[in-house]
Amino acid sequence: MSLDINHILNEWPYEPGQVNVRRIRGEDGREKIQLRLDLGLLQMEVAGRPDGQRPHGHECLLAYYEHQLQRFRQDNGADEGFKLDEQACELLRAEGLMYYHRYVAEFVLEDFEAVERDTMRNIRMFDLCRKYAAEESDRLVHEQYRPYVIMMCTRARARIALRDNRPRAALAALRKGIEDIQDFFRSLGQEKLVSGSGELALLRAMAKEIESSIPMDPLEKLRKQLAQAVKDERYEDAAGIRDEMRKISGDNPDASAQPGETG
């Protein structure tokens, strides 16, 4: 059997500037994800470790080290003293790159649950190395990627909510992601990145688009109208707006009015 894959590459030309990805059925009968690159392609399993391996009998190397940490805690009563050496961190980085390739492909395929799963997995890996790597360089090297991975996870969660016709949940997910990235930058003393981050700009744009599509709550709309009427000293209009608010809520809407400002 020929090992030459030119016939596959010729049938599926590489398109520069695009994420070229597809699902195929493997010879083992299982679905696979293929990612076309300029010099070839990557083929990945849709679940478990992308290369199909099970290091030390675990789903992935991260799961193995998480298991080792759990055993260390059971044996020692705490995690103090548990360390990941340079080789372990290097292997975890290589494994994380596999998951990166897969969640980028999954996003293009609109498998957003899988994107959320794989991005959260890489964030767990970042956290493990940040806390337990023996070398400072291994503790810090992943942190440059954290905003991007949070952004991809947040976009996936928002897309899931939008697909389920839950725009307010999508907006809440985006605001949470924005807050998490802002907190990350601030924790590093990088306040300037809060306004200059490409990840934040993308999430803010998505949030703005969704926010503009959500009909305003009738009571909230009236509250804004009331505040403007009071500001403009249009007290007769304000009285009429209060009446409308009482019809809707049955409550006293005068919280935003100043003393003596009645119609």
Backbone as CSV, one residue per row, in Angstrom:
resi,resn,N_x,N_y,N_z,CA_x,CA_y,CA_z,C_x,C_y,C_z
1,MET,0.845,-1.195,0.000,0.000,0.000,0.000,0.881,1.247,0.000
2,SER,0.544,2.196,-0.860,1.327,3.425,-0.964,1.118,4.307,0.264
3,LEU,2.231,4.913,0.726,2.174,5.825,1.859,2.033,7.274,1.415
4,ASP,2.024,7.493,0.108,1.934,8.845,-0.440,0.522,9.390,-0.242
5,ILE,0.420,10.600,0.330,-0.906,11.183,0.582,-1.236,12.303,-0.410
6,ASN,-0.484,12.391,-1.490,-0.737,13.454,-2.459,-2.147,13.415,-3.025
7,HIS,-2.697,12.220,-3.192,-4.047,12.136,-3.752,-5.067,12.780,-2.809
8,ILE,-4.827,12.699,-1.489,-5.725,13.346,-0.516,-5.553,14.852,-0.575
9,LEU,-4.298,15.307,-0.631,-4.030,16.743,-0.649,-4.525,17.378,-1.941
10,ASN,-4.402,16.676,-3.047,-4.881,17.212,-4.327,-6.400,17.305,-4.362
11,GLU,-7.045,16.355,-3.705,-8.516,16.366,-3.662,-9.044,17.467,-2.748
12,TRP,-8.213,17.899,-1.816,-8.620,18.914,-0.830,-7.557,20.021,-0.801
13,PRO,-7.626,20.968,-1.722,-6.594,22.014,-1.811,-6.586,22.900,-0.567
14,TYR,-5.396,23.332,-0.218,-5.235,24.258,0.899,-5.634,25.662,0.463
15,GLU,-6.408,26.365,1.307,-6.843,27.728,1.014,-6.194,28.672,2.024
16,PRO,-5.214,29.459,1.596,-4.536,30.383,2.520,-5.528,31.361,3.153
17,GLY,-5.305,31.662,4.425,-6.162,32.609,5.131,-7.441,32.014,5.660
18,GLN,-7.676,30.735,5.403,-8.870,30.062,5.871,-8.485,28.935,6.834
19,VAL,-9.404,28.609,7.763,-9.230,27.407,8.571,-9.925,26.294,7.809
20,ASN,-9.140,25.458,7.153,-9.671,24.393,6.296,-9.875,23.142,7.139
21,VAL,-11.119,22.816,7.407,-11.416,21.726,8.323,-12.629,20.946,7.829
22,ARG,-12.656,19.658,8.143,-13.793,18.816,7.756,-13.877,17.614,8.695
23,ARG,-15.033,17.004,8.701,-15.235,15.745,9.416,-15.218,14.601,8.406
24,ILE,-14.600,13.504,8.804,-14.606,12.318,7.948,-14.902,11.089,8.812
25,ARG,-15.244,9.990,8.173,-15.441,8.722,8.871,-14.174,7.896,8.687
26,GLY,-13.520,7.533,9.773,-12.273,6.782,9.693,-12.500,5.327,9.338
27,GLU,-11.420,4.645,9.014,-11.510,3.228,8.686,-11.946,2.393,9.877
28,ASP,-11.772,2.937,11.081,-12.240,2.231,12.279,-13.716,2.474,12.549
29,GLY,-14.365,3.244,11.655,-15.788,3.517,11.808,-16.107,4.726,12.656
30,ARG,-15.078,5.332,13.270,-15.311,6.484,14.131,-15.112,7.775,13.355
31,GLU,-15.829,8.804,13.800,-15.701,10.110,13.172,-14.363,10.742,13.538
32,LYS,-13.755,11.459,12.585,-12.496,12.160,12.802,-12.649,13.607,12.332
33,ILE,-11.761,14.445,12.833,-11.647,15.828,12.358,-10.329,15.953,11.609
34,GLN,-10.396,16.521,10.422,-9.179,16.780,9.649,-8.995,18.278,9.476
35,LEU,-7.774,18.721,9.707,-7.401,20.125,9.562,-6.341,20.224,8.471
36,ARG,-6.684,20.895,7.366,-5.762,21.010,6.221,-4.754,22.114,6.484
37,LEU,-3.467,21.803,6.357,-2.376,22.752,6.513,-1.691,22.958,5.171
38,ASP,-0.799,23.934,5.100,-0.153,24.203,3.821,0.702,23.037,3.338
39,LEU,1.307,22.279,4.268,2.174,21.173,3.881,1.580,19.801,4.181
40,GLY,0.308,19.739,4.441,-0.295,18.444,4.732,-1.598,18.587,5.481
41,LEU,-1.839,17.707,6.432,-3.068,17.788,7.225,-2.853,17.129,8.574
42,LEU,-3.707,17.527,9.507,-3.777,16.883,10.815,-5.083,16.109,10.884
43,GLN,-5.030,14.916,11.450,-6.247,14.147,11.686,-6.381,13.909,13.179
44,MET,-7.551,14.221,13.732,-7.746,14.181,15.173,-8.999,13.411,15.533
45,GLU,-8.940,12.739,16.664,-10.133,12.120,17.231,-11.067,13.219,17.736
46,VAL,-12.367,12.940,17.726,-13.324,13.971,18.144,-13.479,14.033,19.657
47,ALA,-13.015,13.005,20.370,-13.113,12.987,21.834,-11.848,12.366,22.389
48,GLY,-11.607,12.585,23.674,-10.371,12.103,24.261,-9.198,12.914,23.744
49,ARG,-8.012,12.373,23.883,-6.828,13.059,23.380,-6.870,13.063,21.854
50,PRO,-6.561,14.190,21.230,-6.724,14.286,19.773,-5.976,13.235,18.971
51,ASP,-4.825,12.754,19.480,-4.085,11.733,18.732,-4.525,10.317,19.066
52,GLY,-5.517,10.176,19.939,-6.047,8.856,20.272,-5.245,8.092,21.305
53,GLN,-4.152,8.659,21.786,-3.325,7.978,22.772,-3.926,8.117,24.173
54,ARG,-3.544,7.182,25.045,-3.977,7.204,26.443,-2.734,7.080,27.331
55,PRO,-2.078,8.210,27.635,-0.844,8.158,28.421,-1.069,7.569,29.817
56,HIS,-0.288,6.542,30.153,-0.373,5.893,31.470,-1.794,5.393,31.762
57,GLY,-2.547,5.090,30.698,-3.897,4.573,30.875,-4.953,5.622,31.151
58,HIS,-4.593,6.904,31.035,-5.534,7.994,31.284,-5.962,8.637,29.964
59,GLU,-7.052,9.402,30.018,-7.565,10.036,28.802,-6.530,10.944,28.161
60,CYS,-5.751,11.612,28.988,-4.710,12.497,28.480,-3.648,12.645,29.559
61,LEU,-2.545,13.277,29.202,-1.460,13.459,30.160,-1.893,14.370,31.307
62,LEU,-2.707,15.363,31.009,-3.209,16.242,32.067,-3.988,15.439,33.095
63,ALA,-4.868,14.538,32.630,-5.637,13.706,33.553,-4.717,12.836,34.407
64,TYR,-3.630,12.361,33.803,-2.660,11.551,34.556,-2.035,12.360,35.681
65,TYR,-1.588,13.583,35.382,-0.951,14.390,36.428,-1.965,14.876,37.461
66,GLU,-3.195,15.119,37.052,-4.241,15.454,38.026,-4.478,14.270,38.965
67,HIS,-4.418,13.060,38.415,-4.559,11.862,39.247,-3.379,11.726,40.200
68,GLN,-2.173,12.009,39.712,-0.985,11.965,40.564,-1.087,12.973,41.701
69,LEU,-1.616,14.155,41.399,-1.806,15.177,42.426,-2.794,14.699,43.482
70,GLN,-3.884,14.087,43.037,-4.881,13.585,43.981,-4.277,12.519,44.896
71,ARG,-3.483,11.618,44.334,-2.833,10.575,45.142,-1.839,11.191,46.122
72,PHE,-1.120,12.225,45.666,-0.168,12.909,46.554,-0.896,13.517,47.740
73,ARG,-2.037,14.132,47.482,-2.814,14.731,48.573,-3.303,13.660,49.552
74,GLN,-3.745,12.537,49.016,-4.225,11.461,49.879,-3.101,10.903,50.749
75,ASP,-1.908,10.799,50.171,-0.775,10.228,50.899,-0.161,11.201,51.890
76,ASN,-0.241,12.506,51.587,0.462,13.495,52.398,-0.457,14.452,53.145
77,GLY,-1.749,14.375,52.853,-2.699,15.232,53.549,-2.771,16.645,53.012
78,ALA,-1.933,16.975,52.028,-1.923,18.309,51.418,-1.143,18.204,50.105
79,ASP,-1.161,19.283,49.332,-0.433,19.252,48.063,0.939,19.912,48.158
80,GLU,1.314,20.378,49.336,2.615,21.006,49.510,3.721,20.004,49.202
81,GLY,4.601,20.390,48.285,5.687,19.499,47.890,5.465,18.825,46.555
82,PHE,4.250,18.895,46.041,3.994,18.306,44.713,4.562,19.233,43.645
83,LYS,5.338,18.689,42.720,5.976,19.494,41.683,5.897,18.802,40.326
84,LEU,5.844,19.637,39.293,5.949,19.164,37.909,7.316,19.593,37.396
85,ASP,8.117,18.624,36.954,9.453,18.979,36.473,9.378,19.534,35.048
86,GLU,10.530,19.928,34.516,10.570,20.560,33.197,10.031,19.654,32.108
87,GLN,10.373,18.371,32.179,9.908,17.447,31.149,8.397,17.310,31.174
88,ALA,7.830,17.207,32.378,6.374,17.096,32.499,5.688,18.319,31.901
89,CYS,6.211,19.493,32.196,5.609,20.730,31.667,5.748,20.817,30.158
90,GLU,6.880,20.372,29.645,7.073,20.385,28.194,6.084,19.451,27.501
91,LEU,5.881,18.267,28.070,4.934,17.320,27.491,3.497,17.838,27.590
92,LEU,3.182,18.506,28.688,1.850,19.095,28.834,1.623,20.209,27.818
93,ARG,2.662,20.997,27.539,2.533,22.045,26.521,2.271,21.438,25.145
94,ALA,3.007,20.392,24.820,2.818,19.730,23.531,1.411,19.162,23.412
95,GLU,0.921,18.594,24.492,-0.434,18.058,24.484,-1.461,19.181,24.352
96,GLY,-1.222,20.293,25.030,-2.125,21.431,24.933,-2.235,21.956,23.518
97,LEU,-1.136,21.887,22.765,-1.162,22.338,21.375,-2.095,21.474,20.538
98,MET,-2.146,20.169,20.831,-3.087,19.288,20.125,-4.521,19.753,20.349
99,TYR,-4.822,20.066,21.594,-6.185,20.507,21.909,-6.485,21.873,21.287
100,TYR,-5.472,22.727,21.198,-5.659,24.010,20.523,-6.076,23.792,19.069
101,HIS,-5.339,22.947,18.356,-5.692,22.675,16.959,-7.124,22.153,16.865
102,ARG,-7.504,21.306,17.814,-8.844,20.720,17.722,-9.929,21.733,18.040
103,TYR,-9.732,22.578,19.059,-10.844,23.492,19.358,-10.981,24.583,18.313
104,VAL,-9.899,24.944,17.625,-10.027,25.870,16.496,-10.856,25.214,15.389
105,ALA,-10.570,23.951,15.101,-11.343,23.220,14.089,-12.796,23.065,14.525
106,GLU,-13.013,22.761,15.789,-14.372,22.579,16.304,-15.179,23.868,16.190
107,PHE,-14.514,24.998,16.404,-15.232,26.266,16.299,-15.718,26.486,14.874
108,VAL,-14.884,26.199,13.897,-15.281,26.340,12.499,-16.427,25.379,12.170
109,LEU,-16.391,24.192,12.761,-17.446,23.198,12.539,-18.696,23.487,13.364
110,GLU,-18.646,24.543,14.174,-19.753,24.976,15.034,-20.147,23.915,16.066
111,ASP,-19.163,23.146,16.508,-19.372,22.211,17.614,-18.938,22.933,18.889
112,PHE,-19.795,23.826,19.349,-19.401,24.745,20.411,-19.280,24.060,21.771
113,GLU,-20.054,22.990,22.000,-19.878,22.240,23.245,-18.474,21.649,23.317
114,ALA,-17.969,21.155,22.184,-16.620,20.600,22.158,-15.575,21.693,22.348
115,VAL,-15.826,22.880,21.790,-14.910,24.011,21.999,-14.838,24.341,23.486
116,GLU,-15.985,24.420,24.132,-15.996,24.715,25.570,-15.226,23.642,26.342
117,ARG,-15.452,22.387,26.009,-14.763,21.276,26.682,-13.244,21.383,26.537
118,ASP,-12.775,21.616,25.322,-11.330,21.607,25.078,-10.646,22.876,25.565
119,THR,-11.314,24.010,25.498,-10.704,25.230,26.041,-10.621,25.153,27.562
120,MET,-11.666,24.643,28.211,-11.621,24.503,29.660,-10.542,23.513,30.076
121,ARG,-10.320,22.500,29.254,-9.255,21.544,29.524,-7.894,22.235,29.499
122,ASN,-7.664,23.094,28.514,-6.376,23.790,28.451,-6.217,24.790,29.588
123,ILE,-7.310,25.421,30.013,-7.227,26.322,31.164,-6.855,25.539,32.423
124,ARG,-7.383,24.324,32.561,-6.984,23.468,33.688,-5.488,23.171,33.638
125,MET,-4.973,22.945,32.438,-3.545,22.683,32.286,-2.717,23.908,32.671
126,PHE,-3.169,25.099,32.235,-2.480,26.333,32.630,-2.440,26.451,34.155
127,ASP,-3.579,26.192,34.781,-3.676,26.331,36.234,-2.750,25.347,36.948
128,LEU,-2.702,24.114,36.453,-1.860,23.090,37.079,-0.389,23.494,37.009
129,CYS,0.048,23.931,35.834,1.452,24.323,35.677,1.768,25.592,36.477
130,ARG,0.844,26.534,36.481,1.086,27.787,37.212,1.287,27.531,38.699
131,LYS,0.586,26.541,39.221,0.661,26.283,40.658,1.774,25.315,41.034
132,TYR,2.066,24.323,40.154,2.933,23.239,40.594,4.229,23.077,39.796
133,ALA,4.447,23.856,38.746,5.699,23.725,37.996,6.890,24.074,38.887
134,ALA,7.934,23.282,38.791,9.111,23.521,39.621,9.868,24.767,39.185
135,GLU,9.875,25.029,37.873,10.597,26.176,37.339,9.650,27.345,37.095
136,GLU,10.104,28.551,37.429,9.262,29.732,37.239,8.871,29.923,35.778
137,SER,9.789,29.653,34.859,9.487,29.817,33.437,8.330,28.920,33.011
138,ASP,8.279,27.715,33.568,7.180,26.800,33.241,5.876,27.247,33.895
139,ARG,5.958,27.970,34.996,4.746,28.479,35.642,4.131,29.623,34.855
140,LEU,4.983,30.372,34.137,4.513,31.599,33.496,4.272,31.477,31.994
141,VAL,4.876,30.489,31.345,4.889,30.470,29.885,3.492,30.377,29.273
142,HIS,2.567,29.704,29.957,1.229,29.542,29.395,0.374,30.792,29.540
143,GLU,0.736,31.659,30.475,-0.156,32.759,30.821,-0.386,33.720,29.659
144,GLN,0.543,33.805,28.732,0.355,34.677,27.576,-0.815,34.230,26.706
145,TYR,-1.197,32.946,26.820,-2.280,32.411,25.999,-3.636,32.422,26.715
146,ARG,-3.625,32.700,28.008,-4.866,32.589,28.790,-5.982,33.497,28.257
147,PRO,-5.720,34.787,27.939,-6.818,35.617,27.422,-7.450,35.053,26.148
148,TYR,-6.618,34.517,25.261,-7.150,33.943,24.018,-8.041,32.735,24.306
149,VAL,-7.592,31.857,25.195,-8.370,30.652,25.484,-9.677,31.021,26.195
150,ILE,-9.624,31.980,27.116,-10.863,32.450,27.757,-11.800,33.029,26.709
151,MET,-11.256,33.802,25.787,-12.069,34.392,24.729,-12.750,33.317,23.879
152,MET,-12.020,32.282,23.492,-12.609,31.216,22.676,-13.683,30.453,23.447
153,CYS,-13.426,30.197,24.710,-14.421,29.513,25.550,-15.677,30.368,25.696
154,THR,-15.486,31.661,25.910,-16.611,32.583,26.074,-17.441,32.665,24.798
155,ARG,-16.787,32.771,23.665,-17.516,32.806,22.387,-18.327,31.536,22.197
156,ALA,-17.752,30.393,22.560,-18.475,29.131,22.422,-19.718,29.117,23.308
157,ARG,-19.565,29.567,24.549,-20.714,29.589,25.460,-21.798,30.536,24.957
158,ALA,-21.389,31.672,24.434,-22.368,32.619,23.896,-23.079,32.027,22.685
159,ARG,-22.345,31.340,21.826,-22.951,30.734,20.633,-23.934,29.633,21.013
160,ILE,-23.608,28.872,22.034,-24.535,27.840,22.504,-25.838,28.488,22.961
161,ALA,-25.730,29.561,23.741,-26.923,30.248,24.237,-27.730,30.856,23.094
162,LEU,-27.061,31.443,22.126,-27.766,32.028,20.980,-28.460,30.954,20.160
163,ARG,-27.795,29.837,19.984,-28.402,28.727,19.243,-29.682,28.248,19.927
164,ASP,-29.686,28.312,21.272,-30.856,27.890,22.047,-31.844,29.029,22.265
165,ASN,-31.659,30.137,21.535,-32.548,31.302,21.619,-32.580,31.880,23.025
166,ARG,-31.389,32.031,23.630,-31.261,32.619,24.964,-30.266,33.777,24.894
167,PRO,-30.666,34.881,24.251,-29.716,35.980,24.066,-29.231,36.597,25.371
168,ARG,-30.081,36.636,26.387,-29.645,37.217,27.659,-28.577,36.343,28.312
169,ALA,-28.706,35.026,28.188,-27.673,34.127,28.709,-26.375,34.303,27.933
170,ALA,-26.486,34.514,26.618,-25.298,34.763,25.800,-24.604,36.039,26.253
171,LEU,-25.397,37.066,26.508,-24.836,38.347,26.952,-24.167,38.194,28.319
172,ALA,-24.786,37.415,29.207,-24.196,37.180,30.530,-22.867,36.430,30.406
173,ALA,-22.808,35.460,29.495,-21.566,34.713,29.285,-20.465,35.633,28.768
174,LEU,-20.812,36.520,27.849,-19.826,37.445,27.302,-19.325,38.416,28.378
175,ARG,-20.225,38.926,29.184,-19.804,39.843,30.250,-18.901,39.149,31.260
176,LYS,-19.203,37.875,31.548,-18.349,37.111,32.469,-16.963,36.908,31.856
177,GLY,-16.887,36.562,30.576,-15.601,36.394,29.923,-14.793,37.681,29.893
178,ILE,-15.478,38.774,29.607,-14.804,40.085,29.613,-14.250,40.385,30.998
179,GLU,-15.045,40.134,32.016,-14.603,40.385,33.394,-13.403,39.508,33.754
180,ASP,-13.431,38.232,33.328,-12.325,37.324,33.649,-11.017,37.788,32.997
181,ILE,-11.085,38.226,31.743,-9.872,38.688,31.062,-9.378,39.987,31.690
182,GLN,-10.285,40.890,32.003,-9.886,42.144,32.658,-9.208,41.851,33.998
183,ASP,-9.789,40.944,34.781,-9.199,40.600,36.074,-7.812,39.992,35.901
184,PHE,-7.640,39.196,34.842,-6.339,38.590,34.574,-5.296,39.664,34.287
185,PHE,-5.622,40.603,33.418,-4.670,41.673,33.100,-4.338,42.499,34.341
186,ARG,-5.356,42.795,35.125,-5.129,43.601,36.325,-4.273,42.862,37.344
187,SER,-4.441,41.533,37.413,-3.635,40.752,38.353,-2.156,40.790,37.992
188,LEU,-1.862,41.041,36.716,-0.481,41.143,36.255,0.029,42.583,36.246
189,GLY,-0.831,43.519,36.658,-0.460,44.919,36.615,-0.433,45.483,35.206
190,GLN,-1.187,44.854,34.293,-1.224,45.280,32.894,-2.552,45.990,32.593
191,GLU,-2.813,47.049,33.338,-4.072,47.769,33.208,-4.291,48.298,31.792
192,LYS,-3.220,48.679,31.112,-3.353,49.248,29.764,-3.933,48.243,28.773
193,LEU,-3.763,46.942,29.039,-4.277,45.925,28.128,-5.797,45.775,28.229
194,VAL,-6.385,46.316,29.289,-7.839,46.246,29.430,-8.517,46.993,28.283
195,SER,-7.886,48.064,27.809,-8.458,48.817,26.695,-7.845,48.437,25.353
196,GLY,-6.678,47.783,25.370,-5.997,47.493,24.113,-6.015,46.047,23.675
197,SER,-6.695,45.189,24.418,-6.692,43.759,24.109,-7.585,43.432,22.921
198,GLY,-7.053,42.663,21.981,-7.865,42.208,20.852,-8.946,41.243,21.281
199,GLU,-8.645,40.405,22.283,-9.643,39.459,22.784,-10.831,40.202,23.395
200,LEU,-10.529,41.238,24.188,-11.614,42.018,24.798,-12.403,42.778,23.739
201,ALA,-11.724,43.311,22.739,-12.417,44.043,21.680,-13.410,43.141,20.960
202,LEU,-13.005,41.902,20.698,-13.899,40.973,20.005,-15.121,40.646,20.861
203,LEU,-14.895,40.363,22.145,-16.017,40.019,23.025,-16.946,41.210,23.238
204,ARG,-16.371,42.409,23.362,-17.211,43.603,23.536,-18.065,43.861,22.300
205,ALA,-17.497,43.660,21.124,-18.257,43.859,19.892,-19.409,42.863,19.800
206,MET,-19.136,41.619,20.167,-20.181,40.595,20.145,-21.275,40.920,21.155
207,ALA,-20.870,41.376,22.347,-21.846,41.739,23.378,-22.702,42.915,22.925
208,LYS,-22.087,43.902,22.294,-22.831,45.072,21.815,-23.856,44.681,20.761
209,GLU,-23.455,43.785,19.880,-24.374,43.340,18.831,-25.574,42.610,19.424
210,ILE,-25.307,41.741,20.405,-26.400,40.996,21.031,-27.280,41.931,21.840
211,GLU,-26.666,42.836,22.577,-27.424,43.767,23.421,-28.395,44.601,22.596
212,SER,-27.955,45.007,21.405,-28.813,45.828,20.549,-29.990,45.048,19.981
213,SER,-29.882,43.734,19.984,-30.954,42.899,19.419,-31.982,42.473,20.461
214,ILE,-31.684,42.716,21.745,-32.602,42.306,22.809,-33.600,43.429,23.074
215,PRO,-34.887,43.154,22.931,-35.883,44.206,23.210,-35.775,44.664,24.665
216,MET,-35.842,45.965,24.856,-35.744,46.497,26.208,-36.985,46.131,27.005
217,ASP,-36.769,45.786,28.261,-37.878,45.505,29.164,-38.778,46.745,29.244
218,PRO,-40.103,46.577,29.094,-41.005,47.741,29.077,-40.850,48.639,30.304
219,LEU,-40.680,48.011,31.484,-40.545,48.808,32.700,-39.229,49.573,32.704
220,GLU,-38.157,48.933,32.236,-36.872,49.617,32.171,-36.935,50.776,31.184
221,LYS,-37.645,50.575,30.085,-37.800,51.647,29.098,-38.523,52.843,29.704
222,LEU,-39.562,52.550,30.475,-40.313,53.639,31.117,-39.466,54.343,32.172
223,ARG,-38.629,53.585,32.893,-37.752,54.208,33.895,-36.819,55.224,33.229
224,LYS,-36.282,54.867,32.086,-35.395,55.786,31.380,-36.163,57.015,30.896
225,GLN,-37.388,56.791,30.421,-38.206,57.912,29.981,-38.545,58.825,31.158
226,LEU,-38.829,58.214,32.312,-39.138,58.995,33.508,-37.936,59.833,33.933
227,ALA,-36.769,59.215,33.955,-35.568,59.937,34.351,-35.317,61.123,33.430
228,GLN,-35.537,60.934,32.133,-35.312,62.016,31.182,-36.347,63.115,31.358
229,ALA,-37.610,62.710,31.612,-38.668,63.709,31.805,-38.390,64.554,33.047
230,VAL,-37.934,63.908,34.126,-37.605,64.642,35.348,-36.433,65.578,35.090
231,LYS,-35.441,65.082,34.390,-34.266,65.906,34.079,-34.648,67.141,33.282
232,ASP,-35.614,66.958,32.339,-36.049,68.069,31.484,-37.136,68.922,32.142
233,GLU,-37.512,68.562,33.387,-38.556,69.279,34.129,-39.900,69.230,33.398
234,ARG,-40.156,68.099,32.743,-41.461,67.879,32.089,-42.306,67.040,33.049
235,TYR,-42.853,67.742,34.072,-43.469,67.021,35.171,-44.806,66.388,34.809
236,GLU,-45.530,66.968,33.880,-46.785,66.335,33.449,-46.485,65.024,32.719
237,ASP,-45.471,65.052,31.877,-45.076,63.819,31.196,-44.607,62.773,32.205
238,ALA,-43.866,63.234,33.218,-43.367,62.312,34.229,-44.516,61.650,34.982
239,ALA,-45.573,62.426,35.263,-46.726,61.863,35.968,-47.394,60.784,35.122
240,GLY,-47.511,61.036,33.818,-48.111,60.045,32.934,-47.264,58.777,32.848
241,ILE,-45.955,58.942,32.843,-45.065,57.777,32.791,-45.175,56.966,34.073
242,ARG,-45.293,57.676,35.219,-45.458,56.969,36.493,-46.731,56.129,36.486
243,ASP,-47.795,56.686,35.923,-49.049,55.938,35.851,-48.871,54.656,35.037
244,GLU,-48.160,54.775,33.931,-47.914,53.592,33.098,-47.095,52.556,33.857
245,MET,-46.128,53.034,34.624,-45.292,52.110,35.385,-46.090,51.409,36.466
246,ARG,-47.025,52.133,37.103,-47.857,51.510,38.133,-48.740,50.421,37.535
247,LYS,-49.235,50.661,36.328,-50.070,49.657,35.667,-49.299,48.365,35.421
248,ILE,-48.011,48.523,35.091,-47.202,47.347,34.779,-46.749,46.619,36.040
249,SER,-46.261,47.394,37.022,-45.625,46.753,38.177,-46.440,46.799,39.451
250,GLY,-47.324,47.776,39.559,-48.068,47.945,40.803,-47.228,48.567,41.900
251,ASP,-45.974,48.948,41.575,-45.073,49.527,42.575,-45.034,51.039,42.435
252,ASN,-44.412,51.670,43.448,-44.193,53.107,43.405,-42.931,53.388,42.588
253,PRO,-43.040,54.023,41.449,-41.874,54.232,40.594,-41.082,55.496,40.908
254,ASP,-41.350,56.127,42.068,-40.784,57.456,42.308,-39.340,57.436,42.789
255,ALA,-38.690,56.270,42.766,-37.333,56.197,43.320,-36.379,57.125,42.607
256,SER,-36.602,57.314,41.303,-35.653,58.146,40.553,-36.073,59.603,40.495
257,ALA,-37.210,59.949,41.096,-37.664,61.341,41.079,-37.114,62.087,42.295
258,GLN,-36.962,63.388,42.169,-36.477,64.220,43.271,-37.680,64.686,44.096
259,PRO,-37.449,65.003,45.373,-38.535,65.489,46.219,-39.220,66.693,45.586
260,GLY,-40.541,66.689,45.609,-41.292,67.812,45.096,-41.509,67.773,43.604
261,GLU,-40.900,66.793,42.925,-41.037,66.739,41.463,-42.222,65.842,41.137
262,THR,-43.387,66.398,41.194,-44.591,65.651,40.881,-45.364,66.406,39.829
263,GLY,-46.251,65.669,39.169,-46.979,66.293,38.094,-48.137,67.106,38.601
